[in-house]
Amino acid sequence: MALRITSWNVNGIRNPFGYQPWRDKKTFEAMFDTLEADIVVLQETKIQRKDLRDDMVLVPGWDCYFSLPKYKKGYSGVAIYTRQSICAPIRAEEGVTGVLQPPNSSLAYRDLPKEQQIGGYPIPDQLNQSVIDPATLDSEGRCVILEFPAFVLIGTYCPANRDESRDDFRLGFLNALDARVRNLAREGKRVILTGDLNISREEIDTANAEEQMRKHGLTGSEFVSTPSRRLFNQLLVDGKVFGERDQGREEPVLWDLCRGFHPGRRGMFTCWEQRINARPGNFGSRIDYVLCSAEIKDWFGDANIQEGLLGSDHCPVYANIKDRVRWDDGKEVDIKDIMNPPGTFHEGKRSKPYSTKDIPALSGKLIPEFGRRQNIREMFSKKPTSSTPTTETTVAGHDTITKSSSEATTTAAVVAALLPWAEMIPNPASAVGSASAPTSRPRSESASLVESAASASEQGNGSNTKNNVTNATGRKRAIDDLYSTRPLKRSKSGTATANGSTTTNSNGLKKIKKQSLKGFFTPKCSADTNGGKGNEGITSIGATNPIAPLPQTPPPATSSSSANKSFTTSPLSQPRRKQSQQSPSIPNVSQTSSTIPNHNASPSTSTTTKTTTQNEASNNDDEKEEIIDPIVSKESWSRIFTKPPPPKCEGHNEPCLSLTTKRAGINRGRAFWMCARPIGPSGAKESGTKWRCATFIWGSDWSGG
């Protein structure tokens, strides 16, 4: 099977997973298998070093090499993935100029020994053609270079022609890239240059060539002779160059593989403007390439674009290398023999097992965050630790502690230092249980405490010592049962424990269990709610039942006399009213005091209650009179918050699409309506066709009528 090199501007390394067929599995391994590629060059990854994750670095069966932006976030970025079973580079570098430093090195790539260099670095005279310094050119993560015995692979993402402020940077990067390719060719190395170059080569490679020439008043020769296109065409065999060639660019170096296999094909575009939905009508440009040295163009059996694969505003571009190619000595060799370090393959069969020791230092698998792990499963597994001989240390004839021999000396020193201090530790059990208990522990207990602390310290440092302390009688005690030096919060005497319970451990220390969920919503009842006078004259409602049932309210009285007759004496009424005045923390008493019968109530109180009842009844009558129709209310609010319906286009009578003007000028930021259909192959608005019609309405001119 042929070796395939695929280049794809993904517009965000995870962006393809939002489209079919990538969204089903959402793994890079599945994506590369679908592409049927052996070398995948991705551009515009839009991540930084901190954004790298296991699934994009530790891809099973693949190695990876990244060039990420140093300062800008979510910008640029290039990554190259190589299939381990097919190929493995012998060197890897980041950047075009060679001024960056490899991992764990203080020397730049161009300053390394010759046997560690890829070579072809631009010389000062070539770099002086740009006003941008080399370090700045390589700071945006735009190039990764891999060297195989067969050729040098350059994966790049060239700057786009956005505005004039970036012209110097763009031309500076293109000049450095051109110099690097030519210098490698002079050294006798074969080169494959692939990626998003952001240059359309000729008029046939862009759909809006005529519009651009008409807009800028250019002729065909002037269109091809713009600075970036002229530089690019001088690099290519059969490139259109008008006039004399520039100094140092007298000879073409690279071959355009896709155009070489499809010389007269029109509409072979690789990028489409998403803002105007130009992909369905194939109104785009060809700016993604796979280029190779002219002497190895016969190695390739096919090259094409994959415009049917969605996932970005670009489509993948690939080139297939034949299984057997002609080598320097004129003999045919298997491509695997020259795509791996010498001795790895022989006649297409592996003779040396794969090892991470052979991969270059730039590999993503050697990044410290990922270098010690080979797959996600190993993240959650721990290697077994080797057992160490143990010794027993006895302090003053007391409890024995088992620990490793390597830490015996340190532990003994800690125990000796803490032993005098342990004599002065008060016994919490004695403090809580009785006031006449001794104020200090016996020496055996103090020693046990120190020894247990030392044992716990050893365990925290990674030793395998068990959390057990063995005393002289052979009985084992858990660390949790030892005396604790933390002060315990002493509960107030007489406090109700309806919402919690108290238990006593083996040492006689009291522990309060956590409350149940019901306890958080139950009012707390305190016995001391009468100003410190005890329970005199107060009935504690809910002491045994937090929610006490209330007496039923009698029917409303018709007169004061009948009201007095209906009232019955309640022994709880007077204490409840008194408690409601002094203890506002019990809401169920104060809220229901008005409904509890009381024969001591004055006539004014009864009259006030009846007046309040009458006012509430009158308010209810008013509310019944003011009835609001919910349907009318809903329609009123809907008219306020609902956007007006979009207008319909003139050509197809379909709802229009709302967009906002971004072009600089007085109309910047204004919304407008236009036909929602994609633009046609001509790029112009058409009438009577299936493509976008000429409907255009300013948003301020449309009110939804």
C-alpha positions in Angstrom: 0.0 0.0 0.0 1.3 3.5 -0.9 2.4 5.9 1.7 0.0 8.9 1.9 0.8 12.4 3.0 -2.2 14.5 4.0 -2.3 18.2 4.7 -5.4 19.8 6.3 -6.1 23.2 7.8 -8.5 22.1 10.6 -9.3 25.6 11.9 -9.0 24.3 15.5 -7.6 20.9 16.3 -10.9 19.6 17.7 -13.1 21.4 15.1 -13.6 18.4 12.8 -15.2 16.4 15.6 -18.4 18.5 15.1 -18.9 17.1 11.7 -19.6 13.8 10.1 -17.9 11.3 9.8 -15.7 12.4 12.7 -18.3 13.1 15.3 -19.2 9.4 15.8 -15.9 8.3 17.4 -14.2 11.7 18.1 -10.7 10.3 18.3 -7.7 11.2 16.3 -6.8 7.6 15.7 -10.2 7.1 14.0 -9.8 10.4 12.0 -6.4 9.4 10.7 -7.7 6.0 9.7 -10.6 7.5 7.8 -8.1 9.8 6.0 -6.1 6.7 5.2 -3.0 8.7 5.8 0.5 7.8 7.2 1.7 11.3 7.7 -0.9 14.0 8.7 0.1 17.7 8.7 -2.5 19.8 10.5 -2.5 23.6 10.4 -4.3 26.2 12.6 -4.5 23.9 15.6 -5.2 27.0 17.7 -3.8 25.6 21.0 -1.0 26.4 23.4 1.3 24.2 25.4 -1.1 24.2 28.3 -4.0 23.0 26.1 -2.4 19.7 25.1 -4.3 16.7 26.2 -3.7 12.9 26.3 -6.0 12.1 23.4 -4.1 14.5 21.1 -0.6 13.5 22.2 -0.8 9.9 23.2 -2.6 8.7 20.0 -2.1 4.9 19.8 0.3 3.9 17.0 1.2 7.5 16.2 4.0 10.0 17.0 3.4 13.7 17.1 5.4 16.9 16.7 4.0 20.4 17.6 4.9 24.0 16.9 2.7 26.2 19.0 2.4 29.9 19.4 4.6 31.4 22.1 2.4 34.4 23.0 -0.9 34.5 21.2 -3.7 32.3 22.5 -6.0 30.4 20.1 -3.9 31.3 17.1 -2.0 29.5 14.4 -0.2 26.3 15.3 1.1 23.3 13.3 1.2 19.6 14.2 2.6 16.6 12.3 1.5 13.0 13.1 3.5 10.0 11.8 2.3 6.4 11.8 4.8 4.3 13.8 4.3 1.2 11.7 5.2 3.0 8.5 7.7 5.8 9.2 9.8 7.5 11.8 11.8 10.6 11.4 15.5 10.8 12.4 15.4 14.6 13.2 12.8 17.1 14.0 12.9 20.9 14.4 10.5 23.7 15.0 10.6 27.0 13.1 12.0 28.1 9.7 15.0 30.2 10.6 16.7 27.8 13.1 16.9 30.3 15.9 14.6 28.4 18.3 16.0 25.9 20.8 15.3 22.2 21.0 13.8 20.9 24.3 16.2 20.7 27.2 18.9 22.6 25.3 20.4 26.0 25.5 21.7 26.0 21.9 19.6 27.0 18.9 19.0 24.4 16.2 21.4 26.1 13.9 24.2 26.0 16.5 24.0 22.3 17.2 26.6 19.9 15.9 26.3 19.1 12.2 25.2 15.6 12.8 22.3 16.9 14.8 21.1 19.5 12.3 18.6 19.3 9.5 20.5 22.1 7.8 19.5 24.7 5.2 19.2 27.5 7.6 18.8 31.0 6.0 22.0 33.0 6.1 22.1 36.5 7.4 22.0 38.0 3.9 18.8 36.1 3.2 17.3 37.1 6.6 18.2 40.8 6.0 15.6 41.0 3.2 13.0 41.2 6.0 12.5 43.9 8.5 11.2 41.4 11.0 13.7 39.6 13.2 14.0 35.8 12.9 12.8 35.1 16.5 9.6 37.0 15.8 9.0 35.1 12.6 9.2 31.8 14.5 7.2 32.9 17.5 3.8 32.1 16.1 4.1 28.3 15.7 4.0 28.2 11.9 6.4 25.4 10.9 7.5 21.9 11.9 10.3 20.2 9.9 11.0 16.5 10.0 13.9 14.7 8.3 13.6 11.2 7.0 16.4 9.4 5.1 14.3 9.8 2.0 13.5 13.5 2.2 12.9 16.5 4.5 9.2 17.2 5.2 8.2 20.9 5.9 4.7 21.4 7.3 3.8 25.1 7.4 1.0 27.6 7.9 1.9 30.8 6.1 0.4 34.1 7.3 -2.7 35.3 5.5 -3.2 38.5 3.6 -5.6 40.1 6.1 -4.6 43.8 6.1 -1.6 46.0 5.3 -0.3 45.9 8.9 0.8 42.3 8.4 2.4 42.6 5.0 6.0 42.9 6.4 5.5 39.8 8.6 4.0 37.8 5.7 6.7 38.6 3.2 9.4 38.1 5.8 8.1 34.6 6.6 7.7 33.7 2.9 11.3 34.9 2.2 12.7 32.8 5.0 10.7 29.8 3.9 11.9 30.2 0.3 15.5 30.5 1.5 15.2 27.4 3.7 13.9 25.3 0.8 16.5 26.4 -1.6 19.3 25.9 0.8 18.2 22.4 1.5 18.1 21.7 -2.2 21.6 23.0 -2.6 22.8 20.7 0.1 21.4 17.8 -2.0 18.4 17.0 0.2 15.0 16.2 -1.2 12.2 18.4 0.1 8.4 18.0 0.4 6.7 21.3 1.3 3.0 21.0 2.4 0.5 23.0 4.2 -1.7 26.1 4.0 0.4 28.6 2.1 -2.4 31.2 1.8 -1.4 31.9 -1.8 -3.5 31.2 -4.9 -1.0 30.4 -7.6 -2.8 31.6 -10.8 -6.2 32.8 -12.0 -7.4 29.2 -12.3 -6.8 28.7 -8.6 -9.3 31.2 -7.3 -12.9 31.8 -8.2 -12.9 35.6 -7.7 -9.8 36.3 -9.8 -11.8 38.4 -12.3 -13.5 40.4 -9.5 -10.2 41.1 -7.8 -8.6 42.2 -11.1 -11.6 44.5 -11.9 -11.7 45.9 -8.4 -8.0 46.7 -8.2 -7.6 47.5 -11.9 -5.0 44.7 -12.6 -4.2 42.8 -15.7 -3.6 39.1 -15.8 0.2 39.5 -15.6 -0.1 42.0 -12.8 -2.4 39.7 -10.8 0.2 36.9 -11.0 3.1 39.2 -10.3 1.9 40.5 -6.9 4.8 40.1 -4.4 3.6 36.8 -2.7 2.5 35.2 -6.0 5.7 36.1 -7.8 7.9 34.7 -5.0 5.8 31.5 -5.0 5.8 31.0 -8.8 9.6 31.4 -8.9 9.8 28.5 -6.5 7.7 26.2 -8.7 8.5 24.4 -11.9 6.2 25.8 -14.7 5.3 28.7 -12.5 4.2 31.9 -14.3 7.0 34.5 -13.9 6.9 37.7 -15.9 10.2 39.5 -16.5 13.5 38.5 -15.2 13.7 36.3 -12.1 14.9 37.7 -8.8 18.5 37.2 -7.7 19.0 33.9 -5.9 15.8 32.5 -7.4 17.0 31.8 -10.9 16.0 28.1 -10.8 12.7 26.5 -9.8 12.9 23.9 -7.1 9.5 22.3 -6.3 6.7 20.6 -8.3 3.0 21.2 -7.7 1.7 17.7 -7.4 -2.1 18.3 -7.5 -1.8 20.6 -10.5 0.7 18.2 -12.1 -1.9 15.3 -11.9 -4.8 17.6 -12.9 -3.3 20.3 -15.2 -6.5 21.7 -16.7 -9.0 21.1 -13.9 -11.0 24.1 -12.8 -12.7 24.5 -9.5 -10.1 22.5 -7.7 -10.4 24.7 -4.6 -9.4 23.8 -1.1 -10.8 26.8 0.9 -14.2 28.5 1.0 -15.5 31.5 2.8 -17.8 30.3 5.6 -19.4 33.7 6.2 -21.1 33.8 2.8 -21.7 30.0 2.7 -19.5 29.7 -0.4 -18.7 25.9 -0.2 -22.0 24.5 -1.7 -21.5 26.6 -4.8 -17.7 25.9 -4.9 -16.8 29.6 -4.8 -13.3 29.3 -3.2 -9.6 29.2 -3.7 -6.8 26.7 -3.9 -4.3 27.7 -1.2 -3.3 24.3 0.3 -0.6 22.4 -1.5 1.7 19.3 -1.5 4.9 20.3 -3.3 8.0 18.1 -3.8 11.4 18.4 -5.2 11.4 18.0 -9.0 13.7 15.0 -9.0 11.3 12.9 -6.9 8.0 13.8 -8.6 8.0 10.3 -10.2 7.8 8.8 -6.7 4.2 9.8 -6.5 1.3 7.9 -8.0 -1.5 10.2 -7.2 -2.4 13.6 -5.7 -5.8 15.2 -5.2 -8.1 17.1 -2.9 -10.9 15.7 -0.7 -13.5 18.4 -1.0 -16.3 16.0 0.2 -14.8 15.8 3.7 -16.2 18.4 6.0 -14.8 19.6 9.3 -13.3 23.0 8.5 -13.4 25.8 6.0 -10.6 23.9 4.2 -10.6 20.4 2.8 -7.8 17.8 3.1 -5.1 17.6 0.3 -3.1 14.4 -0.2 -0.3 12.8 -2.2 0.5 9.1 -2.4 4.1 7.8 -2.7 4.5 4.5 -4.5 5.4 1.3 -2.6 8.8 1.1 -4.4 10.8 4.1 -5.6 14.1 4.5 -7.4 16.9 5.3 -4.9 20.3 7.1 -5.4 22.1 4.0 -6.8 19.4 3.5 -9.4 17.8 0.5 -7.7 14.3 0.3 -6.5 13.8 0.1 -2.8 10.7 -0.3 -0.6 9.6 3.1 0.7 9.6 1.9 4.3 13.3 1.1 4.1 14.1 4.8 3.5 11.3 6.3 5.7 12.8 5.0 9.0 16.2 5.1 10.7 18.7 2.8 9.0 18.3 -0.9 9.9 14.7 -0.5 11.1 13.2 -2.0 7.9 14.6 -4.4 5.3 12.7 -5.1 2.1 9.6 -3.6 3.7 9.7 -5.8 6.8 10.5 -4.5 10.2 13.8 -5.9 11.5 14.1 -3.6 14.6 11.3 -3.1 17.1 9.9 0.4 17.7 11.3 2.3 20.7 10.7 5.8 22.0 14.5 6.0 22.5 14.9 6.5 18.8 12.4 9.4 18.3 13.6 13.0 18.2 13.5 15.2 21.3 10.7 17.4 19.8 8.2 14.5 19.9 5.1 15.2 21.9 5.5 11.9 23.8 8.7 13.2 25.4 7.0 16.3 26.8 7.4 16.0 30.6 3.6 15.9 31.1 3.3 12.9 28.8 6.8 11.4 28.7 6.2 8.9 31.5 2.9 7.6 30.2 2.2 5.7 27.0 -1.6 5.5 27.3 -4.5 6.7 29.4 -4.8 3.4 31.3 -1.3 3.8 32.7 -2.3 7.1 34.3 -4.4 5.2 36.9 -2.0 2.3 37.6 0.9 2.3 40.0 4.0 0.3 39.7 4.5 -2.1 42.7 7.1 -0.8 45.1 10.0 -3.1 46.2 9.7 -4.4 49.7 12.3 -3.1 52.2 13.6 -4.9 55.3 11.9 -3.8 58.5 13.2 -3.3 62.0 11.6 -2.8 65.3 12.4 0.2 67.5 11.5 0.2 71.2 11.5 3.5 73.2 12.1 3.1 77.0 10.6 -0.4 77.0 7.2 0.7 75.8 5.2 0.1 72.6 7.0 -1.3 69.6 6.8 0.4 66.2 7.5 -1.5 63.0 9.2 0.6 60.3 11.7 0.3 57.4 15.4 0.1 58.3 16.2 3.1 56.1 14.1 5.4 58.4 14.8 3.8 61.8 17.5 6.3 62.8 15.3 9.3 61.8 12.3 8.0 63.6 14.2 7.3 66.8 15.5 10.9 66.8 12.0 12.3 66.4 10.7 10.2 69.2 13.5 11.2 71.5 12.9 14.8 70.8 9.1 14.6 71.3 9.2 12.4 74.4 9.7 15.2 77.0 6.9 17.2 75.4 4.5 14.3 75.5 4.7 14.1 79.3 2.9 17.5 79.6 0.0 16.6 77.3 -3.2 16.6 79.3 -5.5 13.6 79.1 -8.7 14.6 77.3 -10.6 11.7 78.8 -9.7 12.7 82.3 -10.7 16.3 81.6 -14.1 15.4 80.3 -14.9 12.5 82.6 -13.9 13.8 86.0 -12.5 16.9 87.6 -10.4 15.0 90.0 -8.5 13.0 87.3 -4.7 13.5 87.0 -3.5 16.4 84.8 -1.0 14.3 82.8 -0.8 10.9 81.2 1.3 8.1 82.4 4.7 7.8 80.6 3.5 4.7 78.7 0.6 6.5 77.2 2.8 9.5 76.3 5.4 7.2 74.7 2.6 5.5 72.8 1.3 8.8 71.5 4.8 9.9 70.2 5.4 6.5 68.7 2.1 6.5 66.9 2.8 10.1 65.6 6.2 8.9 64.3 4.5 5.9 62.7 2.0 8.1 61.0 4.8 10.4 59.8 6.6 7.4 58.2 3.4 6.4 56.4 3.0 10.0 55.0 6.5 9.8 53.7 5.7 6.8 51.5 6.7 3.9 53.8 4.6 0.7 54.0 4.3 0.8 57.8 0.8 -0.3 58.9 -1.4 2.0 61.0 -1.1 -0.2 64.0 0.7 0.2 67.3 1.5 -2.9 69.3 1.8 -2.5 73.1 3.7 -4.7 75.5 0.7 -7.0 76.1 0.4 -7.8 72.3 -2.9 -6.0 71.9 -3.2 -3.9 68.7 -4.7 -0.5 68.8 -5.7 1.6 65.8 -4.3 5.1 65.4 -7.9 6.5 65.5 -8.4 5.1 69.0 -5.4 7.0 70.5 -5.9 10.1 72.6 -6.5 13.2 70.5 -4.8 16.5 71.4 -7.5 18.5 69.6 -9.7 20.5 72.0 -13.3 19.2 72.1 -16.2 21.6 72.1 -18.1 21.2 75.3 -21.8 21.2 75.0 -23.9 23.4 77.3 -25.6 21.7 80.2 -29.3 21.1 79.6 -29.1 21.5 75.8 -31.7 19.4 74.0 -30.4 16.7 71.7 -33.5 16.1 69.7 -31.7 16.6 66.4 -28.5 14.8 67.2 -27.2 12.0 69.4 -24.1 11.6 71.5 -21.9 8.5 71.6 -18.9 7.5 73.6 -15.8 5.9 72.1 -13.5 3.3 73.6 -11.6 6.0 75.5 -14.6 7.6 77.1 -14.6 10.6 74.8 -17.9 12.0 73.6 -18.6 12.3 69.9 -21.7 14.1 68.5 -23.0 12.5 65.4 -24.1 14.5 62.5 -27.6 15.7 62.3 -30.1 14.1 59.9 -31.4 16.0 57.0 -34.7 16.5 58.9 -32.8 18.2 61.7 -31.7 21.1 59.5 -35.4 22.1 58.9 -36.7 21.5 62.5 -36.8 24.6 64.8 -34.3 24.2 67.7 -35.9 24.3 71.2 -33.8 25.6 74.0 -34.7 24.9 77.7 -33.3 28.3 78.8 -35.6 30.7 77.0 -37.0 32.6 79.9 -34.1 34.9 80.6 -32.2 32.3 82.7 -35.1 31.6 85.0 -35.4 28.0 84.1 -38.6 26.4 82.9 -40.9 28.2 85.3 -44.2 29.2 83.7 -43.1 28.0 80.2 -44.3 24.9 78.4 -41.6 23.8 75.9 -43.5 22.8 72.8 -41.9 20.2 70.7 -39.3 19.1 73.1 -40.2 15.5 72.5 -41.9 16.2 69.1 -40.3 19.1 67.2 -43.6 19.7 65.2 -46.5 19.7 67.6 -50.1 19.6 66.2 -52.0 22.8 66.7 -55.6 22.9 67.9 -58.3 23.4 65.3 -59.6 26.9 64.9 -63.3 27.3 66.0 -65.8 28.7 63.5 -66.0 32.5 63.3 -68.3 34.1 65.9 -71.3 36.2 65.0 -71.3 38.5 68.0 -69.2 39.3 71.0 -71.4 37.5 73.4 -71.5 34.4 71.3 -67.7 34.7 70.9 -67.2 34.7 74.6 -69.5 31.7 75.0 -67.6 29.8 72.4 -64.2 30.4 74.0 -63.0 27.6 76.3 -60.2 27.8 78.9 -56.9 26.5 77.6 -54.1 26.0 80.1 -51.5 26.5 77.3 -52.8 29.8 76.0 -51.3 32.1 78.5 -47.9 30.5 78.6 -47.8 30.4 74.8 -48.5 34.2 74.5 -45.8 34.9 77.0 -43.3 32.6 75.3 -44.0 34.3 71.9 -43.0 37.7 73.5 -39.8 36.4 75.0 -38.7 33.6 72.6 -39.2 34.7 69.0 -37.1 31.7 67.9 -40.3 29.5 68.0 -42.3 30.7 65.0 -45.1 28.1 65.4 -46.2 29.6 68.7 -46.4 33.2 67.6 -48.0 32.5 64.2 -50.9 30.5 65.7 -51.5 32.5 68.9 -54.4 34.3 67.3 -56.2 31.1 66.7 -55.9 29.6 70.2 -59.1 30.2 72.3 -58.6 32.4 75.3 -61.3 33.4 77.7 -59.2 36.3 79.0 -59.2 38.0 75.7 -60.7 41.5 75.8 -63.7 42.6 73.6 -61.3 45.0 71.7 -59.2 42.0 70.7 -62.3 40.2 69.4 -63.4 43.3 67.5 -60.0 43.8 65.9 -60.0 40.2 64.8 -63.5 40.5 63.2 -62.5 43.8 61.5 -59.4 42.2 60.0 -61.5 39.3 58.8 -63.9 41.7 57.1 -61.0 43.6 55.4 -59.6 40.4 54.1 -63.0 39.4 52.7 -63.4 42.8 51.0 -59.9 42.5 49.5 -60.8 39.1 48.1 -63.9 40.5 46.5 -61.8 43.2 44.8 -59.4 40.6 43.6 -62.2 38.6 42.1 -63.5 41.6 40.3 -60.0 42.3 38.6 -59.7 39.2 36.4 -56.8 39.2 33.8 -57.1 37.0 30.8 -53.9 34.9 30.6 -54.2 34.4 26.9 -54.3 38.2 26.3 -51.4 38.7 28.7 -49.3 36.1 26.9 -50.0 37.6 23.5 -49.0 41.1 24.8 -45.7 39.9 26.1 -45.0 37.9 23.0 -45.4 40.9 20.8 -42.8 42.7 23.0 -40.1 40.1 23.1 -40.6 38.2 19.8 -38.4 39.2 16.9 -40.2 40.3 13.8 -40.4 37.6 11.1 -37.6 37.7 8.5 -38.5 39.1 5.1 -38.6 36.8 2.1 -36.2 37.1 -0.8 -37.5 38.2 -4.2 -36.0 35.4 -6.2 -37.1 32.3 -4.2 -39.7 33.7 -1.8 -37.7 32.1 1.1 -36.8 33.6 4.5 -33.8 35.9 4.3 -30.6 35.6 6.4 -29.6 38.4 8.8 -25.9 39.5 8.7 -23.9 42.4 10.1 -21.6 44.7 8.2 -17.9 44.3 9.2 -16.3 46.4 6.5 -14.8 49.7 7.7 -17.0 52.7 7.0 -20.1 54.5 8.0 -22.2 51.3 7.8 -20.0 49.2 10.0 -22.1 47.3 12.5 -25.4 47.7 10.7 -27.6 44.6 10.3 -29.0 43.7 6.9 -31.1 40.9 5.3 -30.1 39.0 2.2 -30.9 35.8 0.4 -30.0 32.7 2.5 -29.0 30.5 -0.4 -25.3 29.9 -1.0 -23.5 32.0 -3.5 -23.0 30.5 -7.0 -19.9 29.5 -8.8 -19.6 32.9 -10.4 -19.6 34.7 -7.1 -22.2 37.1 -8.3 -25.9 37.4 -7.3 -28.1 35.7 -9.8 -31.8 35.7 -10.6 -33.8 32.8 -11.8 -31.2 30.2 -10.6 -30.8 28.0 -7.5 -28.1 30.3 -6.2 -28.2 33.5 -4.2 -30.5 36.2 -5.6 -30.0 40.0 -5.4 -32.3 40.6 -2.4 -30.8 43.2 0.1 -32.7 44.9 2.9 -31.3 47.0 5.7 -32.4 45.8 9.1 -33.6 49.3 10.1 -35.9 49.4 7.0 -37.7 46.2 8.0 -40.4 46.3 10.7 -41.9 42.8 10.1 -44.8 44.0 8.0 
